[in-house]
Amino acid sequence: VHDGEGLSLEQALAAASLITHAVDIPVSVDFERGYASDVAALEHSIARLIATGAAGLNIEDTEESASKKLFPLEIATARVAKVRRTAMTVGVPLVINARVDTLARGGDWDDMVERANSYLGAGADVIFVLGLDTEDKVKRALAEIDGKVSVIANPTSVPLKRLAELGVSRVSFGPGPLGLALSHLRTAAAQLTQLGDYPDELGFVY
């Protein structure tokens, strides 16, 4: 399934419910653009997500994946505010990880910071900035954003320990863990089909 609401709303809610009912820890859901094109419809989809047992969510400010166009600042901010109001209405302290796609879409730094602080003012708990791929950018974002900052990481990113030292509040690996699992599975499959030793992981007990 492709990213960017490749699942239908019903499929996303079913997956979220499956996970929240299978674990005993809080679950945050990547809820894409909220499965709603306007602010009014957003309330409905967020209420349904909360009903699955979700404790948090990612909400993006990209309006449409193909064009990579961002919602206008006022609308994107209103969307974050609607998520917060919906959560308050049902009495759930939902953790809102508001994603800012400005840098990833070729926009400028000042727009990213303006959006980040606007979303925080609307009720976001954490700002998830795509494009902080150097230590200098991470430092600058932490200095200019008036709240907690989340980043995405991969093998070429700022080391995890350094991100913690700098004060980054949250690190996402996106689809990376799936690739990690599939890579290990491929290695094990090659070893077994060549009649090699049994991989130690076959003894894993969960």
C-alpha positions as CSV (number, residue, x, y, z in Angstrom):
1,V,0.0,0.0,0.0
2,H,1.4,3.4,-1.0
3,D,1.9,6.1,1.7
4,G,-0.5,9.1,1.7
5,E,-3.9,7.5,2.7
6,G,-3.3,4.5,0.5
7,L,-5.6,2.7,3.0
8,S,-9.2,3.7,3.1
9,L,-10.5,5.3,6.3
10,E,-12.2,2.1,7.3
11,Q,-9.0,0.1,6.7
12,A,-7.0,2.6,8.7
13,L,-9.4,2.5,11.6
14,A,-9.6,-1.3,11.6
15,A,-5.8,-1.5,11.7
16,A,-5.6,1.0,14.5
17,S,-8.2,-0.9,16.5
18,L,-6.4,-4.2,15.9
19,I,-3.1,-2.8,17.3
20,T,-4.6,-0.9,20.3
21,H,-6.5,-4.0,21.5
22,A,-3.4,-6.2,21.1
23,V,-1.0,-4.2,23.3
24,D,-0.9,-2.7,26.8
25,I,0.9,0.5,25.9
26,P,-0.3,3.8,24.4
27,V,-0.5,3.7,20.6
28,S,0.1,6.6,18.3
29,V,-1.4,6.3,14.8
30,D,0.0,7.8,11.6
31,F,-3.3,9.3,10.5
32,E,-2.0,10.9,7.3
33,R,-4.1,14.0,6.4
34,G,-6.9,12.9,8.7
35,Y,-8.9,11.2,5.9
36,A,-10.8,14.5,5.5
37,S,-10.6,17.2,2.9
38,D,-12.2,19.9,5.1
39,V,-12.2,20.9,8.7
40,A,-15.8,19.8,9.4
41,A,-15.2,16.3,8.1
42,L,-12.0,16.0,10.1
43,E,-14.0,16.1,13.4
44,H,-15.8,12.9,12.4
45,S,-12.7,10.9,11.4
46,I,-10.7,12.0,14.5
47,A,-13.6,11.0,16.8
48,R,-13.6,7.6,15.1
49,L,-9.9,7.2,15.5
50,I,-10.1,8.1,19.2
51,A,-12.8,5.4,19.6
52,T,-10.3,2.8,18.5
53,G,-8.3,3.5,21.6
54,A,-5.6,5.6,20.0
55,A,-3.6,7.8,22.4
56,G,-1.9,9.9,19.8
57,L,-1.7,10.6,16.1
58,N,0.4,12.2,13.3
59,I,-1.4,14.8,11.3
60,E,0.1,16.1,8.1
61,D,-0.1,19.5,6.4
62,T,0.3,18.3,2.8
63,E,-3.0,18.8,1.0
64,E,-2.5,16.4,-1.8
65,S,0.2,13.8,-2.3
66,A,0.6,14.0,-6.0
67,S,1.0,17.8,-6.2
68,K,2.9,17.9,-2.9
69,K,0.9,21.1,-2.2
70,L,0.6,22.2,1.4
71,F,-2.6,23.4,3.0
72,P,-2.6,27.2,3.4
73,L,-1.3,28.1,6.9
74,E,-4.7,29.2,8.2
75,I,-6.4,26.0,7.1
76,A,-3.6,23.8,8.3
77,T,-3.7,25.5,11.7
78,A,-7.5,25.2,11.9
79,R,-7.1,21.5,11.2
80,V,-4.8,21.0,14.2
81,A,-7.2,23.1,16.3
82,K,-10.1,20.9,15.3
83,V,-8.2,17.7,16.3
84,R,-7.5,19.2,19.7
85,R,-11.1,20.4,20.2
86,T,-12.4,17.0,19.2
87,A,-10.1,15.2,21.6
88,M,-11.2,17.6,24.4
89,T,-14.8,17.1,23.6
90,V,-14.5,13.3,24.2
91,G,-12.2,13.7,27.1
92,V,-9.1,12.1,25.7
93,P,-5.7,13.8,26.2
94,L,-4.6,12.9,22.6
95,V,-1.0,13.5,21.8
96,I,-0.9,15.5,18.5
97,N,2.3,15.1,16.5
98,A,1.8,17.8,13.8
99,R,3.9,17.2,10.7
100,V,5.4,20.2,8.8
101,D,6.3,19.3,5.3
102,T,7.6,22.7,4.1
103,L,11.3,21.7,3.8
104,A,10.5,18.3,2.2
105,R,8.4,20.1,-0.4
106,G,11.1,22.6,-1.3
107,G,9.7,25.5,0.8
108,D,11.8,27.9,2.9
109,W,12.9,27.7,6.5
110,D,10.9,30.7,7.7
111,D,7.7,29.2,6.5
112,M,8.5,25.9,8.3
113,V,9.1,27.8,11.6
114,E,5.9,29.9,11.2
115,R,3.8,26.8,10.6
116,A,5.4,24.9,13.4
117,N,4.7,27.6,16.0
118,S,1.2,28.2,14.6
119,Y,0.4,24.5,15.0
120,L,1.8,24.5,18.6
121,G,-0.5,27.5,19.3
122,A,-3.4,25.5,17.9
123,G,-2.9,22.6,20.3
124,A,-0.2,20.4,18.9
125,D,2.1,18.7,21.4
126,V,5.0,18.0,19.2
127,I,6.1,19.3,15.8
128,F,7.4,16.7,13.3
129,V,9.7,18.4,10.9
130,L,10.7,16.6,7.7
131,G,14.1,17.7,6.3
132,L,16.2,18.2,9.4
133,D,19.0,16.1,7.9
134,T,22.0,17.9,9.5
135,E,23.0,18.7,13.1
136,D,23.0,22.4,12.3
137,K,19.4,22.2,11.0
138,V,18.3,20.3,14.1
139,K,19.9,22.9,16.4
140,R,18.3,25.8,14.5
141,A,14.9,24.1,14.6
142,L,15.2,23.5,18.3
143,A,16.1,27.1,18.8
144,E,13.3,28.6,16.7
145,I,10.4,26.3,17.3
146,D,8.6,27.1,20.6
147,G,7.9,23.5,21.7
148,K,8.9,19.9,21.3
149,V,10.5,18.8,18.0
150,S,10.3,15.4,16.3
151,V,12.5,14.2,13.5
152,I,12.7,11.2,11.1
153,A,15.9,9.2,11.0
154,N,17.7,6.7,8.8
155,P,21.3,5.4,8.5
156,T,22.6,8.8,7.2
157,S,20.9,10.9,9.8
158,V,22.3,12.6,12.9
159,P,23.1,9.8,15.4
160,L,20.4,8.9,17.8
161,K,22.6,9.7,20.9
162,R,23.4,13.1,19.5
163,L,19.7,13.8,18.8
164,A,19.0,13.0,22.5
165,E,21.8,15.3,23.6
166,L,20.5,18.1,21.5
167,G,17.0,17.8,23.0
168,V,15.0,16.2,20.2
169,S,11.8,14.8,21.9
170,R,10.8,12.1,19.4
171,V,12.4,10.1,16.6
172,S,10.5,8.3,13.9
173,F,11.9,5.7,11.6
174,G,9.0,5.8,9.1
175,P,8.8,2.6,7.1
176,G,12.4,1.7,8.1
177,P,11.5,-1.0,10.7
178,L,9.6,-2.9,7.9
179,G,12.7,-2.8,5.7
180,L,14.8,-3.9,8.7
181,A,12.5,-7.0,9.2
182,L,12.4,-7.9,5.5
183,S,16.1,-7.6,5.2
184,H,16.7,-10.0,8.0
185,L,14.1,-12.3,6.6
186,R,15.7,-12.3,3.2
187,T,19.1,-13.1,4.7
188,A,17.7,-15.9,6.7
189,A,15.8,-17.3,3.7
190,A,19.0,-17.3,1.6
191,Q,20.9,-19.1,4.4
192,L,18.2,-21.8,4.8
193,T,17.7,-22.4,1.1
194,Q,21.5,-23.0,0.8
195,L,21.1,-25.6,3.6
196,G,23.1,-23.5,6.0
197,D,22.9,-23.2,9.7
198,Y,19.6,-22.4,11.4
199,P,19.5,-18.7,12.1
200,D,19.6,-17.9,15.8
201,E,16.4,-15.9,15.4
202,L,14.4,-19.1,14.8
203,G,14.7,-19.7,18.5
204,F,13.1,-16.3,19.3
205,V,10.3,-16.6,21.9
206,Y,7.7,-13.9,22.1
